[in-house]
Amino acid sequence: MKQIEVQIMSQSYLLGCPEGGEAQMMAAVGKVDAAMCKIRDAAKIKARDRIAVLAALNLAFEVNEISTNAAPVEVAQLDLEAAPRQQLTDLIAKLDEALGDDGRLL
């Protein structure tokens, strides 16, 4: 695992990052930094922990909204040349079982 140094609200953090995941990590850092700076500037809040909690809640809400509004993938829409239909159906059933009702795929 690689370590990268990033800046969030002008404070340095050393983060672990999987090899090849630097671009994704930097994109995530950018979103967190932007969310925290927006809250700090709009609400004039000084406590970093409060800003971080509010930013985390806002980002979690966005992720939840996106996943709730995402259209479910139908088995018929997938490329079945790579995996036979029965294997794909079995895999989806296993994922549904592991995720429970919160993350049902179909």
N, C-alpha and C positions, 0 to 999 in steps of 0.2 A: 504494500500500500504506500502510495506516495503522500508526502505532506506538502501542502501549499499554504502560503501566507496570504490572507485576504484582509480587506478593510471593510468594516461595517460601522457606520456612523463615526468614521474617523478613528476607530479603535482596531488594532491589529488582532487577528485570530489565526492560529495555526490549526489547520483542518486536515484530517486524513481523507484521502481521495483515491479511489481505485485507479489503476493505470488506465489511461485512455478516457477517463471521466472528467478531465479538467474543464472542458468546455461546459458540460452540464453543471458542474459544481459552481463555476463562475456565473452561469446564468441564474442559478438558485441564489447565490450570494447577492447578485444584482437585484433580484426581486425582494429579498429580505431587507437589504440596505434601503431600497426605494420606499418600501412600506414603512420601515421604521422612521426614516427621515420625514416622510409625509405626515406621520402622526406627531412627531416631535414639533414640526413647524406649524401644524394646524392647531394643535391643542396646547402648545407651549408647556408640554410635560417635560420635566428634566430627568426623572428617574428612569434609567435604562431598562430596569426589570419590568416596569409598567409598560413602557413603550414596546418591549419585546413581546409581552403577553398580548397586548392589543394587536400587534402586527401578526403574531401567530394565529390569533383568532380570525382576523380578516383573511389571511391566506388559507386557513383551513376551511372557512366558509366558501371561498372561491373554488377550492378543489371539490368540496362536497357539491356545490351547485353544478359544476361541470360534470361530475360523475353521475349526478341525479338526472341531468338533462341529456346525457349521452344515449344515443340510440343503441339498443342491444344488437350484438352481432348475431345474425342468423347463420346456422351451419351452412345453408345453401349459398351464402355470400363468400365463403372461404374457398381457397384453392384446394380442391380435394385430390389433385394429382400428387401432392407432396405427402398426404396422409389419407389412408382409406377412411371412408365415412365412419365405420364402426370404431376405429381407434380414436377418431376425433370426438365422437359421441361419448366414449368411455372417459376420455381426458376431461371433457367438460363436466361430466357427472362427478368425477373425482374433485375437480376444482369447486364445484357447487357444494359438495359435501364438506370440504375443508373450510370454505368461506362462510357457510351457513346462510341464513336468510339475508344477512346484511350485504352480501356480495354476489347474489345469485346471477349467473351469466345468462341464463335463458328463462 
